[in-house]
Amino acid sequence: MKTLQLDLSKTHGQKNGSRAHAHEKHGGKSARHLDVVDLDPVIHERTRLSILTALFTSQEPGCSFSDLRNTLDLTDGNLLAHLRTLEQADFIERIKAGAGRGSTTTIQLSSHGRKAFRKYLDQLETLVRSTKGE
């Protein structure tokens, strides 16, 4: 799987010597603990990011398909396509109860998905801090 890599050593507006200056400014400790941020493209896509955010922040362990669809204002087909991608990456689990029109599908983050989403958030935080010069 390809990842979106951002080189934080080339922050917009920095001159070549400013990285070394930041290193000296913090008593010899680097201001950046990562030189490259790897943003997972499966998560980074806008709709999938919205799905994972909704699942991650939910008070319940999962969301019904219809609640997720309505909350994110997606069509059934669009939500289903993104859920398939997330399921293939082992980020979510779909649990179906019942059959036919009376069935309900609950979507929840897998343990792997929860870890991947936390890592994604950490990477974003690193990116934001580096662009602010922290």
TIRO-2110 file (N, C-alpha, C; in Angstrom, 1 decimal):
// TIRO-2110
0.8, -1.2, 0.0, N, 1, A
0.0, 0.0, 0.0, CA, 1, A
0.9, 1.2, 0.0, C, 1, A
0.6, 2.2, -0.9, N, 2, A
1.3, 3.4, -0.9, CA, 2, A
0.8, 4.4, 0.2, C, 2, A
1.7, 5.1, 0.7, N, 3, A
1.4, 6.1, 1.7, CA, 3, A
1.7, 7.5, 1.2, C, 3, A
1.0, 8.5, 1.6, N, 4, A
1.3, 9.9, 1.3, CA, 4, A
2.4, 10.3, 2.2, C, 4, A
3.6, 10.6, 1.7, N, 5, A
4.7, 11.0, 2.5, CA, 5, A
4.9, 12.5, 2.4, C, 5, A
5.0, 13.2, 3.5, N, 6, A
5.3, 14.6, 3.5, CA, 6, A
6.6, 14.8, 4.2, C, 6, A
7.6, 15.4, 3.6, N, 7, A
8.9, 15.7, 4.2, CA, 7, A
8.8, 17.0, 5.0, C, 7, A
8.9, 16.8, 6.3, N, 8, A
8.7, 17.9, 7.2, CA, 8, A
10.0, 18.8, 7.3, C, 8, A
11.1, 18.3, 6.7, N, 9, A
12.3, 19.1, 6.7, CA, 9, A
12.3, 20.2, 5.7, C, 9, A
11.3, 20.2, 4.9, N, 10, A
11.1, 21.2, 3.8, CA, 10, A
9.8, 22.0, 4.1, C, 10, A
9.6, 22.5, 5.3, N, 11, A
8.4, 23.2, 5.6, CA, 11, A
8.4, 24.5, 4.8, C, 11, A
7.2, 24.8, 4.4, N, 12, A
7.0, 26.1, 3.6, CA, 12, A
7.6, 27.3, 4.3, C, 12, A
8.4, 28.0, 3.6, N, 13, A
8.9, 29.3, 4.1, CA, 13, A
10.2, 29.1, 4.9, C, 13, A
10.7, 27.9, 5.1, N, 14, A
11.9, 27.8, 5.8, CA, 14, A
13.1, 27.8, 4.9, C, 14, A
14.2, 28.4, 5.4, N, 15, A
15.4, 28.4, 4.6, CA, 15, A
16.3, 27.3, 5.1, C, 15, A
17.2, 26.9, 4.3, N, 16, A
18.1, 25.7, 4.6, CA, 16, A
18.6, 25.7, 6.0, C, 16, A
19.1, 26.8, 6.6, N, 17, A
19.7, 26.8, 7.9, CA, 17, A
18.7, 26.9, 9.0, C, 17, A
17.4, 27.1, 8.8, N, 18, A
16.5, 27.3, 9.9, CA, 18, A
16.2, 26.0, 10.6, C, 18, A
16.4, 24.8, 10.0, N, 19, A
16.2, 23.5, 10.6, CA, 19, A
17.3, 23.4, 11.7, C, 19, A
18.5, 23.7, 11.3, N, 20, A
19.7, 23.6, 12.2, CA, 20, A
19.5, 24.6, 13.4, C, 20, A
18.9, 25.8, 13.0, N, 21, A
18.7, 26.8, 14.0, CA, 21, A
17.6, 26.3, 15.0, C, 21, A
16.6, 25.6, 14.5, N, 22, A
15.6, 25.1, 15.4, CA, 22, A
16.2, 24.0, 16.3, C, 22, A
17.1, 23.3, 15.8, N, 23, A
17.8, 22.2, 16.6, CA, 23, A
18.6, 22.9, 17.7, C, 23, A
19.3, 23.9, 17.4, N, 24, A
20.1, 24.6, 18.5, CA, 24, A
19.1, 25.3, 19.5, C, 24, A
18.0, 25.9, 19.0, N, 25, A
17.1, 26.6, 19.8, CA, 25, A
16.5, 25.8, 20.9, C, 25, A
16.4, 24.5, 20.7, N, 26, A
15.8, 23.6, 21.7, CA, 26, A
16.9, 22.8, 22.4, C, 26, A
18.0, 23.4, 22.7, N, 27, A
19.0, 22.8, 23.5, CA, 27, A
19.6, 21.5, 22.9, C, 27, A
19.7, 21.5, 21.5, N, 28, A
20.3, 20.4, 20.9, CA, 28, A
19.3, 19.3, 20.5, C, 28, A
18.1, 19.4, 21.0, N, 29, A
17.0, 18.5, 20.7, CA, 29, A
16.3, 18.9, 19.5, C, 29, A
16.0, 18.0, 18.6, N, 30, A
15.3, 18.4, 17.4, CA, 30, A
13.9, 18.8, 17.7, C, 30, A
13.5, 19.9, 17.0, N, 31, A
12.1, 20.4, 17.2, CA, 31, A
11.1, 19.4, 16.6, C, 31, A
11.6, 18.6, 15.7, N, 32, A
10.7, 17.6, 15.0, CA, 32, A
11.2, 16.2, 15.3, C, 32, A
10.3, 15.4, 15.8, N, 33, A
10.7, 14.0, 16.1, CA, 33, A
10.5, 13.1, 14.9, C, 33, A
9.9, 13.6, 13.9, N, 34, A
9.8, 12.8, 12.6, CA, 34, A
10.2, 13.7, 11.4, C, 34, A
10.9, 13.1, 10.5, N, 35, A
11.2, 13.9, 9.3, CA, 35, A
10.2, 13.7, 8.2, C, 35, A
9.5, 12.5, 8.3, N, 36, A
8.5, 12.2, 7.2, CA, 36, A
7.2, 11.8, 7.9, C, 36, A
6.1, 12.3, 7.5, N, 37, A
4.8, 11.9, 8.0, CA, 37, A
4.2, 11.0, 6.9, C, 37, A
3.8, 9.8, 7.3, N, 38, A
3.1, 8.9, 6.3, CA, 38, A
1.6, 8.9, 6.6, C, 38, A
0.8, 9.5, 5.8, N, 39, A
-0.6, 9.5, 5.9, CA, 39, A
-1.2, 8.4, 5.1, C, 39, A
-1.9, 7.5, 5.7, N, 40, A
-2.5, 6.4, 5.0, CA, 40, A
-3.6, 6.9, 4.1, C, 40, A
-3.4, 6.6, 2.8, N, 41, A
-4.4, 7.1, 1.8, CA, 41, A
-5.8, 6.4, 1.9, C, 41, A
-5.8, 5.3, 2.5, N, 42, A
-7.1, 4.6, 2.8, CA, 42, A
-7.9, 5.5, 3.8, C, 42, A
-7.3, 6.0, 4.8, N, 43, A
-7.9, 6.8, 5.8, CA, 43, A
-8.1, 8.3, 5.3, C, 43, A
-7.1, 8.8, 4.6, N, 44, A
-7.0, 10.2, 4.2, CA, 44, A
-8.1, 10.6, 3.2, C, 44, A
-8.6, 9.7, 2.5, N, 45, A
-9.7, 10.1, 1.5, CA, 45, A
-10.9, 10.7, 2.4, C, 45, A
-11.4, 11.8, 1.9, N, 46, A
-12.4, 12.6, 2.7, CA, 46, A
-13.6, 11.8, 3.2, C, 46, A
-14.2, 11.0, 2.4, N, 47, A
-15.4, 10.3, 2.9, CA, 47, A
-15.0, 9.2, 3.9, C, 47, A
-13.9, 8.5, 3.6, N, 48, A
-13.5, 7.4, 4.6, CA, 48, A
-13.0, 8.0, 5.9, C, 48, A
-12.4, 9.2, 5.8, N, 49, A
-12.0, 9.9, 7.0, CA, 49, A
-13.2, 10.3, 7.8, C, 49, A
-14.3, 10.7, 7.2, N, 50, A
-15.5, 11.1, 7.8, CA, 50, A
-16.1, 9.8, 8.5, C, 50, A
-16.1, 8.7, 7.8, N, 51, A
-16.7, 7.5, 8.4, CA, 51, A
-15.9, 7.1, 9.6, C, 51, A
-14.6, 7.0, 9.5, N, 52, A
-13.8, 6.6, 10.6, CA, 52, A
-13.9, 7.6, 11.8, C, 52, A
-14.0, 8.9, 11.5, N, 53, A
-14.2, 9.8, 12.6, CA, 53, A
-15.5, 9.6, 13.3, C, 53, A
-16.5, 9.4, 12.5, N, 54, A
-17.8, 9.1, 13.2, CA, 54, A
-17.8, 7.9, 14.0, C, 54, A
-17.2, 6.8, 13.5, N, 55, A
-17.1, 5.6, 14.3, CA, 55, A
-16.2, 5.8, 15.6, C, 55, A
-15.1, 6.5, 15.4, N, 56, A
-14.1, 6.7, 16.5, CA, 56, A
-14.7, 7.5, 17.6, C, 56, A
-15.5, 8.5, 17.3, N, 57, A
-16.1, 9.5, 18.2, CA, 57, A
-17.4, 9.0, 18.8, C, 57, A
-18.0, 8.0, 18.2, N, 58, A
-19.3, 7.5, 18.7, CA, 58, A
-19.3, 7.1, 20.1, C, 58, A
-20.4, 7.4, 20.8, N, 59, A
-20.5, 6.9, 22.2, CA, 59, A
-20.8, 5.4, 22.3, C, 59, A
-21.4, 4.9, 21.2, N, 60, A
-21.7, 3.5, 21.1, CA, 60, A
-20.5, 2.7, 20.5, C, 60, A
-20.5, 1.4, 20.7, N, 61, A
-19.4, 0.7, 20.0, CA, 61, A
-19.4, 0.6, 18.5, C, 61, A
-20.6, 0.9, 18.0, N, 62, A
-20.7, 0.9, 16.5, CA, 62, A
-21.9, 1.8, 16.1, C, 62, A
-22.1, 1.9, 14.8, N, 63, A
-23.2, 2.7, 14.2, CA, 63, A
-24.0, 1.8, 13.2, C, 63, A
-25.3, 2.0, 13.2, N, 64, A
-26.0, 1.3, 12.2, CA, 64, A
-25.7, 1.9, 10.8, C, 64, A
-25.9, 1.1, 9.8, N, 65, A
-25.6, 1.5, 8.4, CA, 65, A
-26.4, 2.8, 8.1, C, 65, A
-27.7, 2.8, 8.4, N, 66, A
-28.6, 3.9, 8.1, CA, 66, A
-28.2, 5.1, 8.9, C, 66, A
-27.9, 5.0, 10.2, N, 67, A
-27.4, 6.2, 10.9, CA, 67, A
-26.2, 6.8, 10.3, C, 67, A
-25.2, 6.0, 10.0, N, 68, A
-24.0, 6.4, 9.4, CA, 68, A
-24.3, 7.1, 8.0, C, 68, A
-25.1, 6.5, 7.2, N, 69, A
-25.5, 7.1, 5.9, CA, 69, A
-26.2, 8.4, 6.1, C, 69, A
-27.1, 8.5, 7.0, N, 70, A
-27.8, 9.8, 7.3, CA, 70, A
-26.9, 10.9, 7.9, C, 70, A
-26.1, 10.5, 8.8, N, 71, A
-25.2, 11.4, 9.5, CA, 71, A
-24.2, 12.1, 8.5, C, 71, A
-23.7, 11.2, 7.6, N, 72, A
-22.7, 11.7, 6.6, CA, 72, A
-23.3, 12.2, 5.3, C, 72, A
-24.7, 12.1, 5.2, N, 73, A
-25.4, 12.5, 4.0, CA, 73, A
-24.8, 11.8, 2.7, C, 73, A
-24.8, 10.5, 2.8, N, 74, A
-24.2, 9.7, 1.7, CA, 74, A
-25.4, 8.8, 1.1, C, 74, A
-25.2, 8.4, -0.1, N, 75, A
-26.1, 7.4, -0.7, CA, 75, A
-25.7, 6.0, -0.2, C, 75, A
-26.6, 5.1, -0.3, N, 76, A
-26.3, 3.7, 0.1, CA, 76, A
-25.1, 3.2, -0.7, C, 76, A
-25.1, 3.4, -2.0, N, 77, A
-24.0, 2.9, -2.8, CA, 77, A
-22.7, 3.5, -2.5, C, 77, A
-22.7, 4.8, -2.2, N, 78, A
-21.4, 5.5, -1.9, CA, 78, A
-20.9, 5.0, -0.6, C, 78, A
-21.7, 4.9, 0.4, N, 79, A
-21.3, 4.4, 1.7, CA, 79, A
-20.8, 3.0, 1.6, C, 79, A
-21.5, 2.2, 0.9, N, 80, A
-21.2, 0.7, 0.8, CA, 80, A
-19.8, 0.6, 0.1, C, 80, A
-19.5, 1.4, -0.9, N, 81, A
-18.2, 1.3, -1.6, CA, 81, A
-17.1, 1.6, -0.6, C, 81, A
-17.3, 2.7, 0.1, N, 82, A
-16.2, 3.1, 1.1, CA, 82, A
-16.1, 2.1, 2.2, C, 82, A
-17.2, 1.5, 2.7, N, 83, A
-17.1, 0.5, 3.7, CA, 83, A
-16.4, -0.7, 3.2, C, 83, A
-16.6, -1.1, 2.0, N, 84, A
-15.8, -2.2, 1.4, CA, 84, A
-14.3, -2.0, 1.5, C, 84, A
-13.9, -0.8, 1.1, N, 85, A
-12.5, -0.4, 1.1, CA, 85, A
-12.0, -0.5, 2.5, C, 85, A
-12.7, 0.1, 3.5, N, 86, A
-12.3, 0.0, 4.9, CA, 86, A
-12.2, -1.4, 5.4, C, 86, A
-13.2, -2.2, 5.0, N, 87, A
-13.2, -3.6, 5.4, CA, 87, A
-12.0, -4.4, 4.9, C, 87, A
-11.7, -4.1, 3.6, N, 88, A
-10.6, -4.8, 3.0, CA, 88, A
-9.2, -4.4, 3.7, C, 88, A
-9.2, -3.2, 4.2, N, 89, A
-8.0, -2.8, 5.0, CA, 89, A
-8.0, -3.3, 6.4, C, 89, A
-9.1, -4.0, 6.8, N, 90, A
-9.3, -4.5, 8.2, CA, 90, A
-9.4, -3.3, 9.2, C, 90, A
-10.0, -2.2, 8.8, N, 91, A
-10.2, -1.1, 9.6, CA, 91, A
-11.6, -1.1, 10.3, C, 91, A
-12.6, -1.8, 9.7, N, 92, A
-13.9, -1.9, 10.3, CA, 92, A
-14.4, -3.3, 10.2, C, 92, A
-15.5, -3.6, 11.0, N, 93, A
-16.2, -4.8, 11.0, CA, 93, A
-17.7, -4.5, 10.7, C, 93, A
-18.3, -5.3, 9.8, N, 94, A
-19.7, -5.1, 9.6, CA, 94, A
-20.4, -6.3, 10.2, C, 94, A
-21.4, -6.0, 11.1, N, 95, A
-22.1, -7.1, 11.8, CA, 95, A
-23.6, -7.0, 11.3, C, 95, A
-24.0, -8.1, 10.7, N, 96, A
-25.4, -8.1, 10.2, CA, 96, A
-26.3, -9.0, 11.1, C, 96, A
-27.4, -8.4, 11.4, N, 97, A
-28.4, -9.2, 12.2, CA, 97, A
-29.7, -9.3, 11.5, C, 97, A
-30.3, -10.4, 11.4, N, 98, A
-31.5, -10.6, 10.7, CA, 98, A
-31.3, -10.9, 9.3, C, 98, A
-32.5, -10.9, 8.6, N, 99, A
-32.4, -11.2, 7.1, CA, 99, A
-33.5, -10.3, 6.4, C, 99, A
-33.3, -10.1, 5.2, N, 100, A
-34.3, -9.3, 4.4, CA, 100, A
-34.4, -7.9, 4.8, C, 100, A
-35.7, -7.4, 4.7, N, 101, A
-36.0, -6.0, 5.0, CA, 101, A
-35.8, -5.7, 6.5, C, 101, A
-36.0, -6.7, 7.4, N, 102, A
-35.9, -6.4, 8.8, CA, 102, A
-34.4, -6.5, 9.3, C, 102, A
-33.5, -6.7, 8.4, N, 103, A
-32.1, -6.8, 8.9, CA, 103, A
-31.5, -5.5, 9.3, C, 103, A
-30.5, -5.5, 10.1, N, 104, A
-29.8, -4.3, 10.5, CA, 104, A
-28.3, -4.6, 10.4, C, 104, A
-27.5, -3.7, 9.9, N, 105, A
-26.1, -3.8, 9.8, CA, 105, A
-25.5, -2.8, 10.7, C, 105, A
-24.6, -3.2, 11.6, N, 106, A
-23.8, -2.3, 12.4, CA, 106, A
-22.4, -2.3, 12.0, C, 106, A
-21.8, -1.1, 11.9, N, 107, A
-20.4, -1.0, 11.5, CA, 107, A
-19.7, -0.5, 12.8, C, 107, A
-18.5, -1.1, 13.0, N, 108, A
-17.7, -0.7, 14.1, CA, 108, A
-16.2, -0.8, 13.7, C, 108, A
-15.4, 0.0, 14.4, N, 109, A
-14.0, 0.0, 14.2, CA, 109, A
-13.4, -1.4, 14.7, C, 109, A
-12.5, -1.9, 13.9, N, 110, A
-11.8, -3.1, 14.4, CA, 110, A
-10.7, -2.6, 15.3, C, 110, A
-10.0, -3.5, 16.1, N, 111, A
-8.9, -3.0, 16.9, CA, 111, A
-7.8, -2.5, 16.0, C, 111, A
-7.6, -3.1, 14.9, N, 112, A
-6.6, -2.6, 13.9, CA, 112, A
-7.0, -1.2, 13.4, C, 112, A
-8.2, -1.0, 13.1, N, 113, A
-8.7, 0.2, 12.6, CA, 113, A
-8.6, 1.3, 13.7, C, 113, A
-8.8, 1.0, 14.9, N, 114, A
-8.7, 2.0, 16.0, CA, 114, A
-7.2, 2.4, 16.1, C, 114, A
-6.3, 1.5, 16.1, N, 115, A
-4.9, 1.8, 16.1, CA, 115, A
-4.4, 2.6, 14.9, C, 115, A
-4.9, 2.2, 13.7, N, 116, A
-4.5, 2.9, 12.5, CA, 116, A
-5.0, 4.4, 12.6, C, 116, A
-6.3, 4.6, 13.1, N, 117, A
-6.8, 5.9, 13.1, CA, 117, A
-6.1, 6.8, 14.1, C, 117, A
-5.7, 6.2, 15.3, N, 118, A
-4.9, 6.9, 16.3, CA, 118, A
-3.6, 7.3, 15.7, C, 118, A
-2.9, 6.4, 14.9, N, 119, A
-1.7, 6.7, 14.3, CA, 119, A
-1.8, 7.9, 13.3, C, 119, A
-2.9, 7.8, 12.5, N, 120, A
-3.2, 8.8, 11.6, CA, 120, A
-3.4, 10.2, 12.3, C, 120, A
-4.1, 10.2, 13.4, N, 121, A
-4.3, 11.5, 14.1, CA, 121, A
-2.9, 12.0, 14.7, C, 121, A
-2.1, 11.1, 15.1, N, 122, A
-0.7, 11.5, 15.6, CA, 122, A
0.1, 12.1, 14.5, C, 122, A
0.0, 11.5, 13.3, N, 123, A
0.7, 12.0, 12.1, CA, 123, A
0.2, 13.3, 11.8, C, 123, A
-1.1, 13.5, 11.8, N, 124, A
-1.6, 14.9, 11.5, CA, 124, A
-1.2, 15.9, 12.5, C, 124, A
-1.2, 15.5, 13.7, N, 125, A
-0.7, 16.4, 14.8, CA, 125, A
0.8, 16.8, 14.6, C, 125, A
1.6, 15.9, 14.2, N, 126, A
3.0, 16.2, 13.9, CA, 126, A
3.1, 17.1, 12.7, C, 126, A
2.3, 16.9, 11.7, N, 127, A
2.3, 17.8, 10.5, CA, 127, A
1.9, 19.2, 10.9, C, 127, A
0.8, 19.3, 11.7, N, 128, A
0.3, 20.6, 12.1, CA, 128, A
1.4, 21.4, 12.9, C, 128, A
2.0, 20.7, 13.8, N, 129, A
3.1, 21.3, 14.7, CA, 129, A
4.2, 21.7, 13.8, C, 129, A
4.6, 20.9, 12.9, N, 130, A
5.8, 21.3, 12.1, CA, 130, A
5.5, 22.5, 11.2, C, 130, A
4.3, 22.6, 10.7, N, 131, A
4.0, 23.8, 9.8, CA, 131, A
3.8, 25.0, 10.6, C, 131, A
3.5, 24.9, 11.9, N, 132, A
3.5, 26.0, 12.8, CA, 132, A
4.9, 26.4, 13.4, C, 132, A
5.8, 25.5, 13.1, N, 133, A
7.2, 25.8, 13.6, CA, 133, A
7.4, 25.4, 15.0, C, 133, A
6.5, 24.5, 15.6, N, 134, A
6.7, 24.1, 17.0, CA, 134, A
7.6, 22.9, 17.1, C, 134, A
END
